[in-house]
Amino acid sequence: MKEQKIGSKMARLSGGVALAAFCGLLGVPAAALADTAGEIKALKEQLKRLEAKVADQAKTNVQVKNALNSARTLPGLVAPPPVFVSFRNGLFVETEDKAFSFKLGGRMQIDGGFSSSADTMSRSNVGFRRAQIWIEGKAYKDWYYRFQYDFTNTGVTGIRDAYLAYRAKLLPEAITKQPVTFQIGNFFEPFSMETNSSSSNITFLERALPTVLAPSRHTGAAVTIGDKTWTVKTGIFSTSPQDTAVAPPTGGAQYWDAAVRATYAPIQEEDKLLHIGSSFRYHKPNDTTAVTNAAFLRPGAGTEREEADILGGSGTWTRVSAAQDLSCAASGSLATTATGLGLLSAPFILKNGCLKYAYSYGFEASAAYGPVSLQGEYIATRYERDPVNGLLLGNGGGSSLQYSGYYVQGSVFLTGESRAASYNGYDKNYFTPGTIGPVQIKDPVNKGGWGAWEVAARFSELNLNNGGLVDGNYVYAATVAGNAAQKALASTATLGGRQENLTIGLNWYPVNGFRLQANWTKALTLVAPSDRPYLNGDHPSFFLARANVFW
């Protein structure tokens, strides 16, 4: 070993002597040679330090990898999965496995317009129709949620959609490939295509006249089954934040509804659609009155607006008269203050004791071929009442009342879009299937196009008059100046009015999430309610424009 070390030293010495001799031959100074050797030594030391750092980093990477692997294997410890974040049409966040998602969305609708008559509404007006924000998403793959609030209302009345849902694969694929959806909370009852479609996607600014006979959002539970071409949704519901009051009279029981809607769309292509459907709703009033549930017990004067109320008339064109409550009551207290024949039964009945039950039914159809589309519905509501109590409590209309309405509308996209491409089957929309979604714009403005342009027309009718032993003129006269006997004869009928409207619309969809609309409406027929005969025969017209932004 000593000999090897001596040999090694001799070799390095001889190598150094040889390098010095070579450099001397080249004329390199001894000082320069010393500087070069020092630099080489410094570079070697720096290289060793870098190699040490690389080794330390490699050890750290191994430790992190081992820790992650351990976290995946330890019970109760799961590494956070990567997420997808998008700001397109709202803030949307979703995990890579699509098990969790969250979306923040909203909507603003700003209206302005004028009318030819100021008898029951503003001559001109401008304001927010809706200003809403909502959150929605899912958790653990099968649980869904949504909460929506409208800032044009305050407190509880501003709540719109607020529900929790669960989806489970319960039916064999021979019936449907889609899971069954269970839903509980506050949402639209399954009734009517026009009512269940979002106001951001319906063709006109406001829903058609007969939708005042359709139920709106209510608190309840529902179950939905279906597939791409068919759906059945049914549920049971009670009060709504949009009711006049959210509790029945003191000591009374709340109303409840049972509703079902079925749809079938045998033709669904990119530019072709055929959709049909029907709805049914059973209503048990219990002890509620128009004081708590005006939307149903005084049709036309509820909280949901329709096309005759776009300038703030609160449904005053066509409605069951303010003096009449179809439950035979102005309050739910015991009839201790009854007079005349009412004393024979007071205080053993409630003032709302004449309405036993009511039911509504509707039929719907929609079709599209290329840029042309058609849609129509018929809706009716029938009130079954106790004729004896109705007589004793002085409420007109007899034992059975029926109100109805219908609309027919058509539209054409001048830029070639088709409503068929926007149709929502159960495979696309679990909660309001059988409706129309956002328009699929072919050439949006942000890509150099003209956006989508649509022209539309609609004829709609609502009839709140119901038979009786005398005609409408007699009812008008008796209501204003009749004696007790004449008013009793007039009360065998209800005169809530009849209205027929023609509406022309123009829509521009520049980009996704924006829509500018203009509607002109003419009342072709107006038979006034009995408490406002001065409106009889009037033919008002009104114009309204809207800026609609939704994300």
Secondary structure, 3 states (H helix, E strand, C coil): CHHHHHHHHHHHHHHHHHHHHHHHHHCCCHHHHHHHHHHHHHHHHHHHHHHHHHHHHHHHHHHHHHHHHHHHHCCCCCCCCCEEEECCCCEEEEECCCCCEEEEEEEEEEEEEEECCCCCCCCEEEEEEEEEEEEEEEECCCEEEEEEEECCCCHHHHEEEEEEEEEECCCCCCCCCCCEEEEEEEEECCCCHHHHCCCCCCCCCCCCHHHHHCCCEEEEEEEEEECCCEEEEEEEECCCCCCCCCCCCCCCCCCEEEEEEEEEEEEECCCEEEEEEEEEEEEECCCCCCCCCHHHHCCCCCCCCCHHHCCCCCCCCCCCCCCCCCCCCCCCCECCCCCHHHHHCCCCCECCCCEEEEEEEEEEEEEEECCEEEEEEEEEEEEEECHHHHHHCCCCCCCEEEEEEEEEEEEEECCCCCHHHHEECCCCCCCCCCEECCCCCCCCHHHCCCCEEEEEEEEEEEEEEECCCCCHHHHHHHHHHCCHHHHHHHCCCEEEEEEEEEEEEEEEECCCCEEEEEEEEEEEEEECCCCCHHHCCCCCEEEEEEEEEEC
